[in-house]
């Protein structure tokens, strides 16, 4: 299974009302140093359609912003619609990952590992 299909499968599992980081997705895909490639996959459509890209933020919880979405505040509005609080900081709009971050269990990580090994 190629990296982009792995990204797709991991992203589709991000729960409603939660946020994940590019690095977290790369790690779950078995490529911990490929967080930029995750962003590329999403931006260029390499991971396919229907990905909840609005749930993906950087390592500090900062939203991607207008560059990745049709409207400057679309990601923010979509997260808020799911109940995720987004606040303005000097670095941009931010999600509190301690409160809204996607937490996987070791069983989840093992399931991805087995899926990608096949």
TORPA-4810 file (N, C-alpha, C, O; in nm, 3 decimals):
<nodes>
NODE_1_0.086_-0.117_0.000_0.000_0.000_0.000_0.091_0.124_0.000_0.182_0.134_0.081_X
NODE_2_0.064_0.217_-0.091_0.151_0.334_-0.096_0.117_0.434_0.014_0.014_0.424_0.081_X
NODE_3_0.207_0.530_0.033_0.194_0.626_0.142_0.063_0.704_0.134_0.000_0.729_0.237_X
NODE_4_0.021_0.742_0.016_-0.100_0.824_0.002_-0.226_0.747_0.041_-0.320_0.805_0.097_X
NODE_5_-0.229_0.620_0.012_-0.342_0.539_0.056_-0.341_0.524_0.209_-0.446_0.522_0.273_X
NODE_6_-0.223_0.514_0.264_-0.212_0.508_0.410_-0.267_0.637_0.472_-0.343_0.634_0.569_X
NODE_7_-0.227_0.751_0.415_-0.275_0.881_0.464_-0.427_0.884_0.458_-0.493_0.926_0.553_X
NODE_8_-0.482_0.839_0.348_-0.628_0.838_0.332_-0.694_0.757_0.444_-0.787_0.804_0.510_X
NODE_9_-0.644_0.637_0.464_-0.707_0.548_0.564_-0.696_0.603_0.706_-0.791_0.592_0.784_X
NODE_10_-0.583_0.662_0.739_-0.567_0.720_0.873_-0.658_0.841_0.888_-0.729_0.854_0.989_X
NODE_11_-0.658_0.930_0.791_-0.739_1.053_0.799_-0.887_1.024_0.811_-0.959_1.094_0.882_X
NODE_12_-0.934_0.922_0.744_-1.075_0.887_0.751_-1.117_0.839_0.890_-1.236_0.833_0.920_X
NODE_13_-1.021_0.807_0.974_-1.052_0.760_1.109_-1.047_0.869_1.215_-1.076_0.843_1.332_X
NODE_14_-1.010_0.992_1.176_-1.008_1.100_1.274_-1.152_1.123_1.319_-1.238_1.152_1.235_X
NODE_15_-1.179_1.111_1.447_-1.318_1.122_1.494_-1.377_1.262_1.480_-1.305_1.362_1.484_X
NODE_16_-1.506_1.266_1.464_-1.583_1.390_1.464_-1.552_1.464_1.594_-1.552_1.404_1.701_X
NODE_17_-1.527_1.594_1.585_-1.502_1.674_1.704_-1.361_1.663_1.759_-1.335_1.704_1.872_X
NODE_18_-1.271_1.607_1.680_-1.131_1.593_1.721_-1.039_1.650_1.613_-1.080_1.665_1.498_X
NODE_19_-0.917_1.680_1.651_-0.816_1.728_1.557_-0.693_1.640_1.567_-0.660_1.590_1.674_X
NODE_20_-0.626_1.622_1.455_-0.502_1.545_1.449_-0.395_1.633_1.386_-0.427_1.732_1.319_X
NODE_21_-0.270_1.598_1.407_-0.161_1.675_1.346_-0.104_1.600_1.225_-0.122_1.479_1.210_X
NODE_22_-0.037_1.677_1.140_0.027_1.616_1.024_0.129_1.510_1.068_0.137_1.403_1.009_X
NODE_23_0.204_1.541_1.173_0.303_1.447_1.224_0.241_1.322_1.282_0.295_1.212_1.266_X
NODE_24_0.130_1.338_1.348_0.057_1.224_1.405_0.013_1.130_1.294_0.024_1.008_1.307_X
NODE_25_-0.037_1.186_1.185_-0.082_1.104_1.073_0.038_1.033_1.009_0.030_0.914_0.978_X
NODE_26_0.148_1.106_0.991_0.268_1.045_0.934_0.316_0.929_1.021_0.353_0.823_0.970_X
NODE_27_0.316_0.950_1.152_0.358_0.844_1.244_0.269_0.721_1.232_0.318_0.608_1.226_X
NODE_28_0.139_0.742_1.229_0.046_0.629_1.217_0.060_0.558_1.082_0.026_0.441_1.069_X
NODE_29_0.109_0.631_0.982_0.133_0.571_0.850_0.265_0.495_0.845_0.298_0.434_0.743_X
NODE_30_0.341_0.499_0.955_0.469_0.430_0.959_0.583_0.510_0.904_0.692_0.456_0.881_X
NODE_31_0.562_0.641_0.881_0.664_0.729_0.825_0.672_0.856_0.910_0.627_0.962_0.867_X
NODE_32_0.729_0.847_1.030_0.725_0.959_1.125_0.791_1.088_1.076_0.761_1.194_1.130_X
NODE_33_0.878_1.081_0.978_0.945_1.202_0.928_0.874_1.264_0.807_0.929_1.355_0.744_X
NODE_34_0.755_1.216_0.774_0.689_1.259_0.651_0.568_1.349_0.674_0.472_1.343_0.597_X
NODE_35_0.570_1.433_0.776_0.454_1.519_0.801_0.430_1.616_0.686_0.314_1.645_0.654_X
NODE_36_0.534_1.666_0.624_0.515_1.757_0.509_0.452_1.683_0.391_0.373_1.740_0.316_X
NODE_37_0.487_1.557_0.376_0.428_1.478_0.269_0.279_1.454_0.294_0.202_1.443_0.199_X
NODE_38_0.238_1.447_0.420_0.096_1.437_0.453_0.025_1.562_0.404_-0.080_1.554_0.340_X
NODE_39_0.083_1.679_0.434_0.026_1.804_0.387_0.018_1.810_0.236_-0.082_1.856_0.180_X
NODE_40_0.122_1.763_0.169_0.123_1.759_0.023_0.013_1.668_-0.028_-0.059_1.703_-0.122_X
NODE_41_-0.002_1.552_0.032_-0.104_1.456_-0.010_-0.243_1.518_-0.002_-0.326_1.498_-0.091_X
NODE_42_-0.269_1.592_0.104_-0.400_1.654_0.122_-0.418_1.771_0.027_-0.523_1.784_-0.037_X
NODE_43_-0.317_1.856_0.017_-0.325_1.975_-0.068_-0.343_1.940_-0.216_-0.418_2.006_-0.288_X
NODE_44_-0.273_1.835_-0.261_-0.275_1.798_-0.402_-0.380_1.693_-0.436_-0.390_1.650_-0.551_X
NODE_45_-0.458_1.651_-0.338_-0.562_1.552_-0.362_-0.510_1.411_-0.381_-0.583_1.325_-0.429_X
NODE_46_-0.386_1.386_-0.344_-0.327_1.252_-0.362_-0.387_1.148_-0.269_-0.379_1.029_-0.296_X
NODE_47_-0.448_1.195_-0.159_-0.510_1.102_-0.064_-0.656_1.074_-0.100_-0.724_1.001_-0.029_X
NODE_48_-0.703_1.132_-0.208_-0.840_1.108_-0.251_-0.938_1.210_-0.197_-0.900_1.307_-0.132_X
NODE_49_-1.064_1.185_-0.226_-1.170_1.277_-0.185_-1.235_1.229_-0.056_-1.220_1.114_-0.015_X
NODE_50_-1.308_1.321_0.006_-1.382_1.286_0.126_-1.300_1.284_0.254_-1.348_1.237_0.357_X
NODE_51_-1.179_1.334_0.248_-1.092_1.339_0.366_-1.137_1.455_0.454_-1.159_1.565_0.403_X
NODE_52_-1.152_1.435_0.585_-1.189_1.546_0.674_-1.066_1.634_0.705_-1.021_1.641_0.819_X
NODE_53_-1.013_1.699_0.601_-0.890_1.778_0.614_-0.903_1.892_0.713_-0.803_1.939_0.766_X
NODE_54_-1.024_1.936_0.740_-1.043_2.045_0.836_-1.002_2.002_0.977_-0.978_2.087_1.063_X
NODE_55_-0.993_1.872_1.002_-0.955_1.821_1.133_-0.804_1.809_1.151_-0.758_1.762_1.255_X
NODE_56_-0.728_1.850_1.051_-0.583_1.835_1.056_-0.517_1.971_1.074_-0.542_2.065_0.999_X
NODE_57_-0.432_1.979_1.177_-0.365_2.104_1.214_-0.216_2.078_1.232_-0.172_1.963_1.226_X
NODE_58_-0.139_2.185_1.253_0.004_2.161_1.272_0.032_2.114_1.415_-0.061_2.100_1.495_X
NODE_59_0.156_2.091_1.446_0.195_2.032_1.574_0.158_2.118_1.694_0.143_2.067_1.805_X
NODE_60_0.142_2.248_1.673_0.103_2.338_1.782_-0.048_2.361_1.786_-0.096_2.435_1.871_X
NODE_61_-0.122_2.298_1.695_-0.267_2.315_1.691_-0.313_2.429_1.605_-0.432_2.463_1.605_X
NODE_62_-0.221_2.491_1.530_-0.255_2.604_1.444_-0.322_2.553_1.316_-0.275_2.457_1.255_X
NODE_63_-0.432_2.619_1.278_-0.505_2.582_1.157_-0.426_2.618_1.032_-0.343_2.709_1.033_X
NODE_64_-0.451_2.545_0.924_-0.380_2.566_0.798_-0.415_2.699_0.734_-0.330_2.763_0.673_X
NODE_65_-0.539_2.742_0.749_-0.578_2.872_0.697_-0.625_2.871_0.554_-0.654_2.766_0.496_X
NODE_66_-0.632_2.989_0.499_-0.692_3.011_0.368_-0.621_2.938_0.255_-0.684_2.905_0.155_X
NODE_67_-0.492_2.913_0.270_-0.418_2.849_0.162_-0.473_2.712_0.126_-0.466_2.670_0.010_X
NODE_68_-0.527_2.642_0.223_-0.572_2.505_0.200_-0.723_2.492_0.182_-0.772_2.384_0.148_X
NODE_69_-0.797_2.599_0.206_-0.943_2.591_0.202_-1.001_2.699_0.112_-0.937_2.801_0.086_X
NODE_70_-1.122_2.677_0.066_-1.187_2.768_-0.029_-1.211_2.907_0.028_-1.211_3.005_-0.046_X
NODE_71_-1.231_2.918_0.158_-1.253_3.046_0.223_-1.156_3.057_0.342_-1.123_2.956_0.403_X
NODE_72_-1.112_3.177_0.374_-1.012_3.194_0.481_-1.053_3.135_0.615_-0.967_3.089_0.691_X
NODE_73_-1.181_3.136_0.646_-1.223_3.087_0.778_-1.300_2.954_0.771_-1.363_2.915_0.868_X
NODE_74_-1.294_2.886_0.657_-1.371_2.762_0.640_-1.328_2.653_0.737_-1.414_2.587_0.797_X
NODE_75_-1.199_2.632_0.754_-1.152_2.529_0.847_-1.201_2.559_0.988_-1.249_2.470_1.058_X
NODE_76_-1.189_2.682_1.029_-1.235_2.725_1.162_-1.384_2.698_1.179_-1.425_2.641_1.280_X
NODE_77_-1.463_2.737_1.082_-1.609_2.718_1.091_-1.646_2.571_1.096_-1.736_2.532_1.169_X
NODE_78_-1.576_2.489_1.017_-1.606_2.345_1.016_-1.572_2.280_1.150_-1.646_2.194_1.198_X
NODE_79_-1.462_2.320_1.208_-1.425_2.266_1.340_-1.525_2.310_1.446_-1.569_2.230_1.528_X
NODE_80_-1.561_2.436_1.444_-1.657_2.487_1.541_-1.793_2.418_1.527_-1.861_2.394_1.627_X
NODE_81_-1.830_2.387_1.405_-1.957_2.315_1.382_-1.955_2.178_1.450_-2.060_2.127_1.488_X
NODE_82_-1.837_2.120_1.465_-1.822_1.991_1.531_-1.800_2.006_1.682_-1.779_1.907_1.752_X
NODE_83_-1.807_2.128_1.731_-1.792_2.151_1.875_-1.650_2.176_1.921_-1.625_2.182_2.041_X
NODE_84_-1.558_2.192_1.829_-1.418_2.218_1.863_-1.399_2.368_1.881_-1.429_2.447_1.791_X
NODE_85_-1.349_2.407_1.997_-1.322_2.548_2.022_-1.196_2.589_1.946_-1.094_2.520_1.950_X
NODE_86_-1.204_2.703_1.878_-1.091_2.758_1.804_-1.071_2.900_1.854_-1.164_2.981_1.854_X
NODE_87_-0.950_2.931_1.896_-0.926_3.066_1.947_-0.813_3.133_1.870_-0.723_3.068_1.817_X
NODE_88_-0.821_3.265_1.864_-0.721_3.343_1.792_-0.601_3.367_1.881_-0.615_3.413_1.995_X
NODE_89_-0.482_3.337_1.830_-0.357_3.364_1.901_-0.271_3.452_1.811_-0.310_3.482_1.698_X
NODE_90_-0.156_3.493_1.859_-0.067_3.574_1.776_-0.008_3.492_1.660_0.047_3.550_1.567_X
NODE_91_-0.020_3.360_1.665_0.028_3.272_1.558_-0.083_3.233_1.460_-0.055_3.174_1.356_X
NODE_92_-0.206_3.266_1.493_-0.320_3.231_1.409_-0.427_3.158_1.489_-0.419_3.150_1.612_X
NODE_93_-0.526_3.106_1.419_-0.634_3.030_1.484_-0.578_2.899_1.536_-0.500_2.832_1.468_X
NODE_94_-0.619_2.864_1.658_-0.558_2.748_1.723_-0.661_2.662_1.795_-0.759_2.711_1.852_X
NODE_95_-0.635_2.530_1.791_-0.714_2.430_1.862_-0.631_2.383_1.981_-0.510_2.364_1.969_X
NODE_96_-0.694_2.364_2.094_-0.627_2.310_2.212_-0.619_2.158_2.193_-0.718_2.087_2.212_X
NODE_97_-0.501_2.111_2.157_-0.485_1.967_2.129_-0.498_1.882_2.255_-0.532_1.764_2.246_X
NODE_98_-0.470_1.940_2.371_-0.489_1.862_2.495_-0.637_1.830_2.515_-0.672_1.724_2.567_X
NODE_99_-0.723_1.921_2.473_-0.867_1.902_2.490_-0.932_1.834_2.370_-1.018_1.748_2.387_X
NODE_100_-0.891_1.872_2.249_-0.959_1.825_2.129_-0.873_1.734_2.040_-0.916_1.694_1.932_X
NODE_101_-0.752_1.702_2.085_-0.665_1.618_2.005_-0.715_1.474_1.998_-0.775_1.423_2.092_X
NODE_102_-0.688_1.411_1.885_-0.725_1.271_1.863_-0.625_1.184_1.938_-0.505_1.190_1.913_X
NODE_103_-0.675_1.105_2.028_-0.591_1.015_2.106_-0.616_0.871_2.060_-0.728_0.821_2.067_X
NODE_104_-0.511_0.808_2.015_-0.525_0.668_1.975_-0.470_0.579_2.085_-0.383_0.619_2.164_X
NODE_105_-0.521_0.461_2.089_-0.470_0.361_2.183_-0.359_0.283_2.114_-0.338_0.295_1.993_X
NODE_106_-0.288_0.204_2.191_-0.187_0.118_2.131_-0.252_0.015_2.038_-0.191_-0.032_1.943_X
NODE_107_-0.379_-0.019_2.068_-0.452_-0.111_1.980_-0.477_-0.047_1.843_-0.466_-0.112_1.740_X
NODE_108_-0.511_0.083_1.844_-0.530_0.155_1.717_-0.401_0.154_1.635_-0.402_0.124_1.516_X
NODE_109_-0.292_0.189_1.700_-0.163_0.192_1.631_-0.128_0.054_1.576_-0.080_0.042_1.463_X
NODE_110_-0.152_-0.048_1.654_-0.125_-0.184_1.609_-0.212_-0.224_1.491_-0.166_-0.293_1.400_X
NODE_111_-0.337_-0.181_1.494_-0.428_-0.211_1.383_-0.379_-0.146_1.253_-0.380_-0.210_1.148_X
NODE_112_-0.335_-0.020_1.261_-0.280_0.046_1.141_-0.154_-0.026_1.095_-0.136_-0.048_0.975_X
NODE_113_-0.069_-0.061_1.188_0.055_-0.131_1.153_0.026_-0.259_1.077_0.086_-0.286_0.974_X
NODE_114_-0.068_-0.339_1.129_-0.102_-0.464_1.062_-0.166_-0.439_0.927_-0.138_-0.511_0.831_X
NODE_115_-0.253_-0.339_0.918_-0.320_-0.308_0.792_-0.217_-0.269_0.685_-0.228_-0.312_0.570_X
NODE_116_-0.118_-0.189_0.722_-0.020_-0.139_0.625_0.086_-0.242_0.592_0.153_-0.232_0.489_X
NODE_117_0.103_-0.340_0.678_0.202_-0.445_0.654_0.152_-0.546_0.552_0.232_-0.610_0.483_X
NODE_118_0.022_-0.559_0.540_-0.035_-0.659_0.449_-0.014_-0.623_0.305_-0.057_-0.696_0.216_X
</nodes>
